[in-house]
Amino acid sequence: MVRLARSEVFDPQEVVIAHLYNRTCRRCFLMGNDQVSGKNFDHRKIWIEKYLQQFAEFFSLDLLAFSILVLIFAKRPL
């Protein structure tokens, strides 16, 4: 299924507040202790938080709230 371009979903002249969520697929373990492999992936929490803050700055977004898998952000008009 073809998805719409973001420019067709969000009007560049309006303030947008969006609630986004992320997920993993194929039973990939994003962080914490993986019971199957026995590996610990907690170091990824720091990476994800750092990249969220960088991307918010690069794309001029106001990151209103976030947890690792949920984002709430505001986009200002151009």
KELUM-299599 format. One record per residue: residue number from 1; residue in three letters; chain; z, x, y of N, C-alpha, C, O in turn. Coordinates in steps of 0.1 Angstrom, whole numbers, m for minus. Layout:
<sites>
> seq_type_mol_n_Z_n_X_n_Y_ca_Z_ca_X_ca_Y_c_Z_c_X_c_Y_o_Z_o_X_o_Y
> NUM_Ala_A_Z_X_Y_Z_X_Y_Z_X_Y_Z_X_Y
...
</sites>
This chain:
<sites>
> seq_type_mol_n_Z_n_X_n_Y_ca_Z_ca_X_ca_Y_c_Z_c_X_c_Y_o_Z_o_X_o_Y
> 1_Met_A_0_8_m12_0_0_0_0_9_12_8_18_14
> 2_Val_A_m9_6_22_m10_14_34_0_9_44_2_m3_46
> 3_Arg_A_7_18_50_18_15_60_12_16_74_2_23_76
> 4_Leu_A_18_9_83_14_9_97_18_22_103_28_28_99
> 5_Ala_A_10_27_113_14_39_120_26_36_129_28_24_133
> 6_Arg_A_35_45_131_47_43_140_43_37_153_50_29_159
> 7_Ser_A_32_42_159_27_38_172_24_23_172_24_17_182
> 8_Glu_A_21_17_160_18_3_159_30_m5_157_30_m17_159
> 9_Val_A_41_1_152_54_m6_149_63_m6_162_68_m16_165
> 10_Phe_A_64_6_168_73_8_180_64_8_193_55_17_193
> 11_Asp_A_67_0_202_60_0_215_66_12_223_78_13_225
> 12_Pro_A_57_21_228_62_33_235_68_30_248_75_38_254
> 13_Gln_A_66_17_254_72_14_267_85_6_266_91_3_276
> 14_Glu_A_90_4_254_103_m3_252_113_6_245_110_15_238
> 15_Val_A_126_3_248_137_9_242_138_3_228_138_m9_226
> 16_Val_A_139_12_218_140_7_204_153_13_198_156_24_199
> 17_Ile_A_161_4_191_172_8_184_169_5_169_166_m6_166
> 18_Ala_A_169_15_161_165_14_147_176_18_137_184_27_140
> 19_His_A_177_11_126_186_14_115_177_19_104_169_12_98
> 20_Leu_A_179_32_100_171_38_89_180_42_78_192_45_79
> 21_Tyr_A_174_41_66_182_46_54_173_55_46_161_53_45
> 22_Asn_A_179_64_39_172_73_30_177_72_16_188_67_14
> 23_Arg_A_168_76_6_173_75_m7_166_86_m15_156_92_m10
> 24_Thr_A_171_89_m27_164_99_m35_157_92_m47_160_80_m49
> 25_Cys_A_148_99_m53_141_92_m64_142_101_m77_147_113_m76
> 26_Arg_A_139_96_m88_139_103_m101_153_109_m104_154_120_m110
> 27_Arg_A_163_102_m100_177_106_m103_180_120_m97_189_127_m102
> 28_Cys_A_173_124_m86_176_136_m80_190_135_m73_193_125_m67
> 29_Phe_A_197_146_m74_211_145_m68_210_152_m55_207_164_m54
> 30_Leu_A_214_145_m44_213_151_m31_224_160_m27_223_170_m21
> 31_Met_A_237_155_m30_248_163_m27_260_159_m36_259_149_m44
> 32_Gly_A_270_167_m36_282_165_m45_280_172_m58_271_180_m60
> 33_Asn_A_287_167_m68_286_173_m82_277_165_m90_279_153_m92
> 34_Asp_A_267_172_m96_257_166_m105_264_166_m119_266_177_m124
> 35_Gln_A_266_155_m125_273_155_m138_264_160_m149_269_166_m159
> 36_Val_A_250_159_m147_241_163_m158_240_179_m158_241_185_m168
> 37_Ser_A_237_184_m146_234_199_m145_247_207_m143_248_219_m146
> 38_Gly_A_258_200_m138_270_207_m135_270_215_m122_279_222_m119
> 39_Lys_A_259_213_m114_258_220_m101_264_212_m90_265_200_m91
> 40_Asn_A_269_220_m80_274_213_m68_265_215_m57_260_226_m54
> 41_Phe_A_261_204_m50_252_204_m39_258_201_m25_251_196_m16
> 42_Asp_A_271_204_m24_277_200_m11_272_208_1_273_204_12
> 43_His_A_266_220_m2_261_228_9_250_221_17_247_224_28
> 44_Arg_A_244_211_11_233_204_17_238_195_28_230_192_37
> 45_Lys_A_250_191_28_255_182_39_254_189_52_250_183_62
> 46_Ile_A_257_202_53_257_210_65_242_211_70_239_209_81
> 47_Trp_A_233_214_60_219_215_63_214_202_69_207_202_80
> 48_Ile_A_217_191_63_212_177_67_217_174_81_209_169_90
> 49_Glu_A_230_176_84_236_174_97_229_182_108_226_177_119
> 50_Lys_A_227_195_105_220_204_115_206_199_118_202_199_129
> 51_Tyr_A_198_196_107_185_192_109_184_178_117_175_176_125
> 52_Leu_A_193_169_114_193_156_121_195_158_136_188_152_144
> 53_Gln_A_204_167_139_207_170_154_194_177_160_191_173_171
> 54_Gln_A_188_186_153_176_193_158_165_183_160_158_183_171
> 55_Phe_A_162_175_150_151_166_151_153_155_162_144_151_169
> 56_Ala_A_165_151_164_168_141_174_165_147_188_160_141_197
> 57_Glu_A_169_160_190_165_167_202_150_169_204_145_166_215
> 58_Phe_A_143_173_193_129_176_194_121_163_197_111_164_205
> 59_Phe_A_125_152_192_118_140_193_124_130_204_120_119_205
> 60_Ser_A_133_136_212_139_128_223_145_115_218_143_104_224
> 61_Leu_A_153_116_208_160_104_202_174_105_205_180_116_205
> 62_Asp_A_181_94_208_195_94_209_201_90_196_199_78_191
> 63_Leu_A_207_99_189_213_96_176_226_90_178_236_96_182
> 64_Leu_A_227_76_176_239_69_179_250_70_169_262_71_172
> 65_Ala_A_246_70_156_255_71_145_248_76_133_236_73_132
> 66_Phe_A_254_83_124_248_87_112_258_90_101_269_95_104
> 67_Ser_A_254_88_89_261_94_78_249_101_71_238_101_76
> 68_Ile_A_252_107_60_241_115_54_229_106_50_217_111_52
> 69_Leu_A_230_94_45_219_86_41_215_75_51_206_68_48
> 70_Val_A_222_73_62_220_62_71_219_68_85_228_76_89
> 71_Leu_A_209_64_93_208_68_107_207_55_115_200_45_112
> 72_Ile_A_213_56_127_210_46_137_207_53_150_215_61_155
> 73_Phe_A_195_51_155_190_59_167_184_50_177_180_38_174
> 74_Ala_A_183_55_189_176_48_200_165_57_205_166_69_207
> 75_Lys_A_153_50_208_142_57_214_140_52_228_139_40_230
> 76_Arg_A_139_61_237_137_57_251_122_55_254_114_62_247
> 77_Pro_A_118_47_264_104_46_268_98_60_272_106_68_277
> 78_Leu_A_85_62_270_79_74_275_78_75_290_72_85_295
</sites>
